[in-house]
Amino acid sequence: MICKFKRISIEGYRRLFSVNMEMRPLSVMIGANGMGKTSMLEVFSLLAASADGKLKETLSRSGGLQDVLTCGRTEHAIFHLTAEVSDNEQLEYVLTLKLRGISYEIASESLIQRNKDRPLLNISVPRGRISSSVTPNQKSRNVSPGSIPPLKPHFPSHPKCTE
């Protein structure tokens, strides 16, 4: 079984203040230096580290959450990844990281399984408590594909913001 990424949404990570990108079998990122191409790749590494239980180490190597947040614009980062598991099954993973003093907390984390033939399964971890729920069959959100606007830097003049 092959899992295909369908869509990724990112808020508050480096230059990716608010990005919603449809993934295709071949996705190509083109742009000038400093527009967020590397940040997009870092997000996939960060999500893989989270799944592998190594989120803390990965963020520490990057200087901590405060150093990877969109400079001067937010105190949290949200990652939403949608993957197609089969023709009638879809998974959505949502991770919200929030500054907490000089460290961070996982404000919320959820894994939603959508299947056309079965009820919706939602497993979430709000502030460290695992909970799950099954609700009647629901259709997936339909996000219409459209053109993705170019990423634009929008940062105040600050040494950390010019990387």
Short mmCIF file of the C-alpha atoms (twelve columns), coordinates in Angstrom:
data_MODEL
# 
_entry.id   MODEL 
# 
loop_
_atom_site.group_PDB 
_atom_site.id 
_atom_site.type_symbol 
_atom_site.label_atom_id 
_atom_site.label_alt_id 
_atom_site.label_comp_id 
_atom_site.label_asym_id 
_atom_site.label_seq_id 
_atom_site.Cartn_x 
_atom_site.Cartn_y 
_atom_site.Cartn_z 
_atom_site.pdbx_PDB_model_num 
ATOM 1   C CA . MET A 1   0.000   0.000  0.000  1 
ATOM 2   C CA . ILE A 2   1.392   3.384  -1.034 1 
ATOM 3   C CA . CYS A 3   0.465   6.511  0.875  1 
ATOM 4   C CA . LYS A 4   0.365   9.679  -1.247 1 
ATOM 5   C CA . PHE A 5   0.577   13.166 0.219  1 
ATOM 6   C CA . LYS A 6   -2.310  15.223 -1.179 1 
ATOM 7   C CA . ARG A 7   -2.106  18.582 0.591  1 
ATOM 8   C CA . ILE A 8   0.028   20.387 3.140  1 
ATOM 9   C CA . SER A 9   -0.857  23.544 5.039  1 
ATOM 10  C CA . ILE A 10  1.717   25.366 7.121  1 
ATOM 11  C CA . GLU A 11  1.268   28.389 9.353  1 
ATOM 12  C CA . GLY A 12  4.012   30.225 11.187 1 
ATOM 13  C CA . TYR A 13  7.114   28.267 10.173 1 
ATOM 14  C CA . ARG A 14  10.030  30.469 9.088  1 
ATOM 15  C CA . ARG A 15  9.068   32.220 5.838  1 
ATOM 16  C CA . LEU A 16  5.969   30.062 5.484  1 
ATOM 17  C CA . PHE A 17  3.565   32.300 7.388  1 
ATOM 18  C CA . SER A 18  0.483   30.862 5.672  1 
ATOM 19  C CA . VAL A 19  0.910   28.264 2.914  1 
ATOM 20  C CA . ASN A 20  -1.630  25.794 1.558  1 
ATOM 21  C CA . MET A 21  -0.181  23.607 -1.175 1 
ATOM 22  C CA . GLU A 22  -1.714  20.770 -3.159 1 
ATOM 23  C CA . MET A 23  0.756   17.924 -3.602 1 
ATOM 24  C CA . ARG A 24  0.935   16.038 -6.887 1 
ATOM 25  C CA . PRO A 25  2.948   12.992 -7.955 1 
ATOM 26  C CA . LEU A 26  5.696   15.431 -8.907 1 
ATOM 27  C CA . SER A 27  5.782   18.742 -7.058 1 
ATOM 28  C CA . VAL A 28  8.450   21.233 -8.070 1 
ATOM 29  C CA . MET A 29  9.314   24.352 -6.082 1 
ATOM 30  C CA . ILE A 30  10.887  27.218 -7.984 1 
ATOM 31  C CA . GLY A 31  11.680  30.632 -6.605 1 
ATOM 32  C CA . ALA A 32  14.300  33.169 -5.690 1 
ATOM 33  C CA . ASN A 33  16.589  32.677 -2.716 1 
ATOM 34  C CA . GLY A 34  14.941  33.282 0.647  1 
ATOM 35  C CA . MET A 35  11.398  32.490 -0.483 1 
ATOM 36  C CA . GLY A 36  10.825  29.335 1.581  1 
ATOM 37  C CA . LYS A 37  11.827  26.356 -0.571 1 
ATOM 38  C CA . THR A 38  14.219  24.976 2.047  1 
ATOM 39  C CA . SER A 39  11.719  25.736 4.807  1 
ATOM 40  C CA . MET A 40  9.159   23.585 2.999  1 
ATOM 41  C CA . LEU A 41  11.616  20.676 2.948  1 
ATOM 42  C CA . GLU A 42  12.460  21.264 6.631  1 
ATOM 43  C CA . VAL A 43  8.765   20.910 7.486  1 
ATOM 44  C CA . PHE A 44  8.707   17.382 6.053  1 
ATOM 45  C CA . SER A 45  11.825  16.536 8.100  1 
ATOM 46  C CA . LEU A 46  10.206  18.030 11.200 1 
ATOM 47  C CA . LEU A 47  7.018   16.003 10.691 1 
ATOM 48  C CA . ALA A 48  9.047   12.826 10.126 1 
ATOM 49  C CA . ALA A 49  10.994  13.518 13.330 1 
ATOM 50  C CA . SER A 50  7.714   14.038 15.200 1 
ATOM 51  C CA . ALA A 51  6.393   10.688 13.947 1 
ATOM 52  C CA . ASP A 52  9.674   9.076  15.021 1 
ATOM 53  C CA . GLY A 53  9.537   10.609 18.530 1 
ATOM 54  C CA . LYS A 54  12.473  12.950 17.833 1 
ATOM 55  C CA . LEU A 55  10.704  16.308 17.613 1 
ATOM 56  C CA . LYS A 56  12.566  17.794 20.602 1 
ATOM 57  C CA . GLU A 57  15.991  16.899 19.186 1 
ATOM 58  C CA . THR A 58  15.111  18.196 15.714 1 
ATOM 59  C CA . LEU A 59  13.816  21.519 17.048 1 
ATOM 60  C CA . SER A 60  16.870  21.850 19.319 1 
ATOM 61  C CA . ARG A 61  19.213  21.486 16.320 1 
ATOM 62  C CA . SER A 62  17.325  24.382 14.706 1 
ATOM 63  C CA . GLY A 63  17.723  26.583 17.789 1 
ATOM 64  C CA . GLY A 64  14.313  25.821 19.314 1 
ATOM 65  C CA . LEU A 65  10.783  26.718 18.300 1 
ATOM 66  C CA . GLN A 66  11.385  30.436 18.854 1 
ATOM 67  C CA . ASP A 67  14.011  30.375 16.081 1 
ATOM 68  C CA . VAL A 68  11.820  28.639 13.483 1 
ATOM 69  C CA . LEU A 69  8.601   30.598 13.966 1 
ATOM 70  C CA . THR A 70  7.740   33.294 11.441 1 
ATOM 71  C CA . CYS A 71  9.726   36.161 12.903 1 
ATOM 72  C CA . GLY A 72  7.612   38.778 14.653 1 
ATOM 73  C CA . ARG A 73  4.330   37.360 13.321 1 
ATOM 74  C CA . THR A 74  3.267   34.421 15.504 1 
ATOM 75  C CA . GLU A 75  3.855   32.403 18.659 1 
ATOM 76  C CA . HIS A 76  2.707   29.084 17.213 1 
ATOM 77  C CA . ALA A 77  3.200   26.862 14.184 1 
ATOM 78  C CA . ILE A 78  0.504   24.668 12.661 1 
ATOM 79  C CA . PHE A 79  1.157   21.793 10.248 1 
ATOM 80  C CA . HIS A 80  -1.718  20.019 8.475  1 
ATOM 81  C CA . LEU A 81  -0.852  17.112 6.191  1 
ATOM 82  C CA . THR A 82  -3.433  15.152 4.184  1 
ATOM 83  C CA . ALA A 83  -2.512  11.790 2.685  1 
ATOM 84  C CA . GLU A 84  -4.449  9.358  0.531  1 
ATOM 85  C CA . VAL A 85  -4.040  5.775  1.719  1 
ATOM 86  C CA . SER A 86  -6.371  4.178  -0.830 1 
ATOM 87  C CA . ASP A 87  -9.116  5.214  -3.229 1 
ATOM 88  C CA . ASN A 88  -11.602 5.534  -0.390 1 
ATOM 89  C CA . GLU A 89  -9.394  6.225  2.628  1 
ATOM 90  C CA . GLN A 90  -7.658  9.427  3.660  1 
ATOM 91  C CA . LEU A 91  -5.569  10.423 6.685  1 
ATOM 92  C CA . GLU A 92  -5.153  13.930 8.046  1 
ATOM 93  C CA . TYR A 93  -2.444  14.780 10.570 1 
ATOM 94  C CA . VAL A 94  -2.522  18.125 12.368 1 
ATOM 95  C CA . LEU A 95  0.213   19.320 14.733 1 
ATOM 96  C CA . THR A 96  0.173   22.639 16.588 1 
ATOM 97  C CA . LEU A 97  3.321   23.788 18.397 1 
ATOM 98  C CA . LYS A 98  3.158   26.782 20.718 1 
ATOM 99  C CA . LEU A 99  5.799   28.814 22.527 1 
ATOM 100 C CA . ARG A 100 5.843   28.238 26.269 1 
ATOM 101 C CA . GLY A 101 8.410   30.425 27.993 1 
ATOM 102 C CA . ILE A 102 11.785  29.630 26.478 1 
ATOM 103 C CA . SER A 103 10.567  26.208 25.353 1 
ATOM 104 C CA . TYR A 104 7.494   24.919 23.515 1 
ATOM 105 C CA . GLU A 105 4.479   22.699 23.990 1 
ATOM 106 C CA . ILE A 106 2.455   20.521 21.675 1 
ATOM 107 C CA . ALA A 107 -0.776  22.500 21.918 1 
ATOM 108 C CA . SER A 108 -2.660  19.865 19.927 1 
ATOM 109 C CA . GLU A 109 -2.026  16.864 17.745 1 
ATOM 110 C CA . SER A 110 -4.586  14.809 15.875 1 
ATOM 111 C CA . LEU A 111 -4.835  12.045 13.340 1 
ATOM 112 C CA . ILE A 112 -8.101  11.814 11.443 1 
ATOM 113 C CA . GLN A 113 -8.976  8.781  9.346  1 
ATOM 114 C CA . ARG A 114 -11.652 9.327  6.730  1 
ATOM 115 C CA . ASN A 115 -13.170 6.368  4.929  1 
ATOM 116 C CA . LYS A 116 -16.135 6.509  2.574  1 
ATOM 117 C CA . ASP A 117 -17.447 3.160  3.840  1 
ATOM 118 C CA . ARG A 118 -16.903 3.565  7.597  1 
ATOM 119 C CA . PRO A 119 -17.414 6.184  10.314 1 
ATOM 120 C CA . LEU A 120 -14.863 8.927  10.870 1 
ATOM 121 C CA . LEU A 121 -12.104 8.041  13.352 1 
ATOM 122 C CA . ASN A 122 -10.499 10.993 15.094 1 
ATOM 123 C CA . ILE A 123 -7.582  10.463 17.470 1 
ATOM 124 C CA . SER A 124 -6.358  13.623 19.114 1 
ATOM 125 C CA . VAL A 125 -3.897  14.563 21.809 1 
ATOM 126 C CA . PRO A 126 -4.991  17.884 23.319 1 
ATOM 127 C CA . ARG A 127 -2.358  19.020 25.805 1 
ATOM 128 C CA . GLY A 128 -1.064  15.561 26.533 1 
ATOM 129 C CA . ARG A 129 -4.321  13.655 26.986 1 
ATOM 130 C CA . ILE A 130 -5.066  11.018 24.384 1 
ATOM 131 C CA . SER A 131 -8.659  10.805 23.252 1 
ATOM 132 C CA . SER A 132 -10.434 9.278  20.313 1 
ATOM 133 C CA . SER A 133 -13.892 9.464  18.884 1 
ATOM 134 C CA . VAL A 134 -15.863 7.849  16.124 1 
ATOM 135 C CA . THR A 135 -18.549 9.947  14.485 1 
ATOM 136 C CA . PRO A 136 -21.063 9.136  11.776 1 
ATOM 137 C CA . ASN A 137 -19.758 9.053  8.238  1 
ATOM 138 C CA . GLN A 138 -18.655 12.509 7.135  1 
ATOM 139 C CA . LYS A 139 -17.364 13.677 3.803  1 
ATOM 140 C CA . SER A 140 -13.847 15.017 3.629  1 
ATOM 141 C CA . ARG A 141 -13.393 18.743 3.319  1 
ATOM 142 C CA . ASN A 142 -13.232 19.665 -0.311 1 
ATOM 143 C CA . VAL A 143 -10.491 22.170 -0.886 1 
ATOM 144 C CA . SER A 144 -10.616 23.387 -4.424 1 
ATOM 145 C CA . PRO A 145 -7.278  23.309 -6.146 1 
ATOM 146 C CA . GLY A 146 -6.167  26.678 -7.305 1 
ATOM 147 C CA . SER A 147 -3.063  28.528 -8.149 1 
ATOM 148 C CA . ILE A 148 -0.643  28.891 -5.298 1 
ATOM 149 C CA . PRO A 149 0.450   32.477 -4.863 1 
ATOM 150 C CA . PRO A 150 4.199   33.034 -4.770 1 
ATOM 151 C CA . LEU A 151 5.755   33.057 -1.329 1 
ATOM 152 C CA . LYS A 152 6.698   36.570 -0.347 1 
ATOM 153 C CA . PRO A 153 8.984   37.527 2.494  1 
ATOM 154 C CA . HIS A 154 7.140   39.710 4.977  1 
ATOM 155 C CA . PHE A 155 9.434   40.320 7.898  1 
ATOM 156 C CA . PRO A 156 10.559  43.299 9.893  1 
ATOM 157 C CA . SER A 157 14.249  44.190 9.793  1 
ATOM 158 C CA . HIS A 158 15.738  41.899 12.390 1 
ATOM 159 C CA . PRO A 159 18.948  39.793 12.238 1 
ATOM 160 C CA . LYS A 160 17.047  36.509 12.798 1 
ATOM 161 C CA . CYS A 161 14.594  37.397 10.039 1 
ATOM 162 C CA . THR A 162 17.175  37.769 7.306  1 
ATOM 163 C CA . GLU A 163 18.358  34.137 7.176  1 
# 
